[in-house]
Every structure is written in C-alpha cells, then in structure tokens.
C-alpha cells in the first residue's frame, strides 16, 4: 500500500512539474472592426501581437446599417467580441443598448469621404460642390456603403444637392470592389477604404461643402472575459505608433480635421 501511495505521489509531482514548464498559451483577443479602420489595424497588429504575446482575431462589420453583418447585428445574435472599432455614430448606438463598458471608448482616427473610379478611367471633376453634383448626375452607376457614410449621403448630401431621386435609381451598396470589377462607375467611401485598392484610382476627397468626417473609436464590449487584453490593445492603438501609421491610409489622428 505504501508503495502505491508513493508511486501516486511521484506521478502527481511529475505532472505538476510538466505543467509548470509548459509554455503559457497567449490570450486570444476578439476584435470587431468596421472597414474604415481595417487597413491601419492590419498594419499595426503584428507588432502588438509580438510585444504583448496576445493573439488577435479580427471580424469585419459595418458601423451602421440594416444588414445582418453590421457590428451591432453580430453582437445582438451572440457573435463573441472583446472590443470594437467603429464610427462614432455606430458606437453611440451600442452605448445606448448598454453593449459597451461605460467610459471605455476612445477616439483613434478620422478620415474624410473620398471618390474612386476604375483604374485607367478618366478622373471626374469633384473640386467644387457643383462639379461634384454634375459628376454624380453624369455617372451611370454609383456605389457607397450602407453604413454611416451611406446614411449621410442618402439622408443629407443627395437631398441637399437635389439629386436624391436620380441617385436612388443608379446606386448600390456593393462598395469599391464593384468599381474594380467594372460593375460600378464610381464609389464614395471613407478615404481610408479607398487608397491602395487594386483595380481602382483614387480621385480625391469630396469638396469641403460636401464633406463628412468619420471618426473611428475603440471600446470594450460589455461582458468580455478578456477585458485586460482589450485594454492593452486600446492603449497600444491610442499611442504614437498609430498616429505614425495613419497618413499612409488616408487618416489623421482624431480631432485633426
């Protein structure tokens, strides 16, 4: 009997030693981001993962809109997330639903609306409000997101220009990929979503009188089991490293516009 107990003790001690020597599995952080901040996030994450040892899984979704893949819709049906990065307007909706940890939100970057055409196509004049209006009226087809910027275009800019009916007849929410394929003539989206897209040429930002500046903020999702890691990433993204990465993606630090 004594030998059996001794053997069991040795097994337990050996198992404990093995567990103590086993490498710690890095925490896995689940982040939902809208397209506007996707490019700088993809650039910055490798460094964050290296210095923190935290593995980050990214899910995309619109900041606002009626579709099933918006960030809000995904959270409502239980898609797991520890933090979100999205437009201020969409984030305010989540705060109103108590889906965000109070006072955890922080603005990261801003970007204006821009316009792109298919690569090689003539670049239209959008230098003034009237020139933009004429360009939109002449275009055979126009695409823009169904998210925050799309809401601004259909609910504010197009009515102000008196072209809401004409635009409704030739608009889609297919995005910049449709322009690259030749399925749409031009697209209006946050500038950060348009730069460096293969198959397209960036024309420029909309004129000041037509402009809408999107501000992208990060925040903790209520009920996250990985809050410490999420706070670590938010702190990293609000540092000078992000500010240095933003210009290449058509963005500026929040408040710079």
PyMOL commands that set and color helices and strands:
alter all, ss='L'
color gray80, all
select helices_A, chain A and resi 2-21+35-52+71-76+88-96+129-138+148-161+164-168+176-181+191-193+208-210+227-237+240-249
alter helices_A, ss='H'
color red, helices_A
select strands_A, chain A and resi 28-33+55-60+83-87+106-111+113-118+142-144+171-172+186-190+200-205+214-220+252-253
alter strands_A, ss='S'
color yellow, strands_A
deselect
rebuild
show_as cartoon
